[in-house]
Amino acid sequence: MNPLQFLNLVKEKGGGVFILEGEEEFFKLKTLETLKEDLPSPELNWIIFYGDRIEEENLFSLLLSYPFLSPCRYIILKQGEKLPSSLLKKLKERISQIPSTNYLFSLLSKKDSRWRELSPPAVITTWNKPTPEEIKSWVKEKLLKNHKKIKENALEILLERTKDNLPFLENEVEKLICFSGDKEWIEAEDIEKVGSEGSIVTIYHLLESILEGNFPQALLQLKKLLLRGTSALEILGYITWEFKRLWSFKSLKEKGMGSYFIALELGLRKETQRRYEKFLSSGKGMEWKELMEKIFQCDLALKRGRDPEIELGILLFYLCG
């Protein structure tokens, strides 16, 4: 099942239970997230549950009631194979009561005979490992949504560098979108720039120093970057990107998601996870709203022509605690 086929199937069916079988998790989630993009009031009508920690009353209350301020409601059930059999039995009994406005998407890593008993009316789809061409198409589509295109040789380098790690590939694509500036076409040199070579390494050293709370080292890295001609706004962009990932990590941890699944969802390496854990446990992390306000103030100051070393230095001081 490819993403486009699945989305067409969802539109044709109009509500009900959809079972997504197969080890391929990345494209399942990314396809479902495209539904969220056009959803009014997603905070009320885009709900994620986990099969091993779900309250029956909460699930059926949302599944059987009409959506609020929206034409539809999407309920995502991750690790659906861990859903208790007793709850599955009740779902089978009440599946006909689900309004046509509501969708339950159950993500299974493998076939589960218990879930298959719900079909029909439940719809079963199988998700295989994506082909290289499907991955290329996904990258091009994601870039196009952000008014970017990529040269074929650059795309080949990008895929070779990220191998089969799709969350890592997504992170690299997002970095390319953020830091290719006003360029429409992404070329091989841009891939090198956001990869493991060049001055970007120093930017990552800076980010590591921030997460470690090492203000003197972070300040030294900042000076080196500015002396090499790295744009102050580019540095600020990387800091913003890193802390968005950090807060996503924090949010998923608070929801009870395990370390393995967080790493899979955010494309984190073990060392990055360790730094995030250390930063959050240190108590130095400010609230998200406060952090965004500090970044906004720094961005405004830089655009007004203030000294980048001073303004970014002040931000580093706050971040390092």
N, C-alpha and C positions, 0 to 999 in steps of 0.2 A: 504494500500500500504506500503510495507516495503522497506527500502533503496535499497537493491539489486535488487528487482523487478523494481524499478523506474530507476535505472542506466541502466539496460538492455533495458528498454523501450526507454530511451533517445538515446542509441546507435543504436537501431533498426530504430527509426524514422528518425534521421538525420536532425536536424534543425526544426524550427517552434515554435509554441506557446504551452507551457505546463501550465496547470492550476492546482495548488496544493491547494485543499480545505481541511478545517478542522482546529480545534483549536490548534492542536499539532504543535507548531512552531519550537521547538528545533531540532527535527530530520529532518524536512524539510531543515533547514539551514545547518545542519551538513552534510546531504547527498549532497547538492549542493556544499559545500566546498570541497568535495572529487573530484569533477570535476575540481576545480581550481588547485589542486595539480599537475596535469599533463599538465597544460596550459602554453605554452610559452608566455612570455610577458604579465602576468596577469594584470599589471598596465594599459595596453591598451585594453585588451579584457575581463576583468571581471568588469562589471559596475553595480552599485547598484542605483536604483531609489526608490522613495517613492510616493505612489499613490496620496497623497494630495499636493505634491510639485514637479512637473515635467514639464519640458519644452517640448512642442510637437516637436519642430524642432530638439532638441537634441536627443530625443528618436528615431524618424524616421531616422535621419541621421546615427545613430549607428546601428539600426535594419536592414536597407536596404542596407548598404554598406558592403563590404567584410572586414574581419578582417585583422589586420596589424601584420605581422610577426608571424602568428599563423594559424593553420588549422580551428579554430573555435572561435566564440565570444559568451560569456554568459552574458545575461542581466537579472539581478534579480530585480523584481518589488515587493517590500514589501508593505503591506497594499493595495493590489491590489483592494480591494472593494471600496477604496476612489478615484479611478481614475475617472475623469469626464466622463459622458456619451458621450459627444461630442468627446472626444479623443478615447473612446472605439469604437465609430461608425467608425472613420477614420481607426482604427486598423483593424476592420472587413473588410473594403473596400480594404485594402492594404496587408492583411495577405498572399495572394498568391504571393506577390512580395518578401517575405523574402527569402534570399538565404539559401541554405541547410547547409551553414556553421554557421548560426546564430540561437541562441536559446533565447527565451524570457520565463522566468519562473515567473509566477504571483502567489504570495502567498496570499491566501484568508483565513480569519478566519472562514468563513462559506460559504455556497452555495450562488452564485450570478447569478441570471437569465440573467443578462446582459452579463456576461462573457461566460455563457453556450451557448449563441447564436453564439459564435465563433467556436463551435464544431459541425461537423468537419469543417476544418482540425485540429483545436486545440485539444490537448489531455487533458482530464480531469482525475485527480487522486484524491483520497480521503485518507486523513491521519488521522487515529484514534490514540487515546492515546496508547503509546507503552505498551506491556505486560512486566511483570517482566523478562521473558526470553529474550525478545528483548533488554531490558536495559542491562542485564548481557552480552549478546553477544557483544553489543557496547563497553562496558567497556573492555572486553577481547581483542577485536580487536584493540582498541586504545592503550592498553598496549603492545600488540604484535608488533605493528608498531614501538614501541620504545624498542624492544627486552626485554620486561618484561612479566611475567606471574603472576597470582594471585591465591592463595589457596582459595578453596571454602568457608571456614569459614571466611576468611578475606573479601571476596566479600560480604558475607551476612552482616557482620558488617558495611561495607562501605555503602551498600544500606539502611540499617536500619538507619544509622546516617543521611543520606542525604534525606531520605523520597522520595517525588515525585518532589523535586527541581532539575531538570536536569542540569541547568547551574551551580548550587552549586556542584553537583556531578562531573561535568567536571573539575571544579576548584580543587576539592580534588584529582581527578585522575592525573591532571597535577602536583600537588604538590608531589604526590607519585612518579611520573616519575623522577622529578627533584632531590628528596631528598632521594631516596632509594639507591643511590650510584651505585656500580657495581653489586648489587644483582640482580639475574635473577628473583627469586621468591619473590613476595610481600606477607608478612604474617600478621597475626592479630596484632602483635606488631608494625608493620609499620603503620597500620591504626591508632593505638593509638598515635603514635608519631606525625603524621601530623594533628591529631584531636584537640579537645579542652583541652586535658590533657597534663601534662608533661611540659618540657622546651619550647615547641613550643609556649605556652601561652606567655612566656617572649619575644619570638621573635616577636609575634604580638604586644605586648606592645611597643617594640622597633619601629616597623613600625608605630604605632599610634603616638608615640612621634615625629618621623620624619615628618609625615604629619601635625602635629600640630605646627611644627617649634620649638619644645622644645629641644634645643640642650643639655642643662645640664641633662635633664631626659633621653634623648636618650643615652648619654655617660654613665650614670649610668647603664642603662639596658645592654649596650654592655659589660661593665665590669663584670656584674653578669653572663652573658651568657658565657663569656670566662672562668671565674672562675669555672663554672659548667662543663667545658670541651666541650662546644659546638664548633664545627668546625668553624673556621673563614670563610672558603669557603662556608659552609652551610648558615651562616648569610648573606654573600654576595649574595648567590643564592636567598634567600628570598627577599632581597632588590631589586634585578633585577626583580624578578617575580612581585613584588608589583608595581614597576614603569612602567613595560610593561602594566599592567592593567590600571594604571593611564593615560598613554598616549593613550591607546585605548579609554578610557573614554573621554579624551580631543578631540580626532579626531572625535568621533561620535557626540559630542556636537557641534563642528564646522560645521558639516554637517547638523545640524538642527534636529537631532533625539531627541525625547522627553525623559524625565527622566525615565518613566516607561519602555520604550522599550530598553533603555541603560541598565537598571538594569536586564532586562530579558536576553539580549544578553551576558552580561559580568558576570552574576551571582552575582551582587552586592547587599549587604544589605543596608538599609537606612542609617545606621550610617557610612558605608564606603563611600557611595555617598556624605554624608555631609562633610566628611573629604576631599574628592577629590575636591569638590566645593571650600572649604575654602582654600586649598593649591593652587589651580589654581588662585583664585581671589586675593590671597595675592601678586601675582606677583613674588613669590620666585622661581617658576619653571624654570629651565634652559631649553635650547633647547635639543631635543632628542639626536642629534649628540654629543653635549657637555656632556650630562649625560652619554651616552655610553662610551665616551672617559674616563671619570672619573672612571667608573666602571672597564673598561679595565685596566687602570693604577693600580688600587687597586688590581685587580686579579693578574696582573703580579708581583706586589710587594710581595703579599702573597706567590706566588709560588717560589719566589726567597729567601724566608725565612725571610723577614722583619718582624718587630714586628707587630702582628695583631691588637693590641690595638691602636697603633699609626696610622697605615694605614687605618683601618676602622674608626677611630676617625676623620681623615682628610676628608674622604668621608662623614661622618655624618655632619660635619661642612658645607660642600658645600650644602648638601641636605636640611639642616634645614635653610639655608640662614642666 
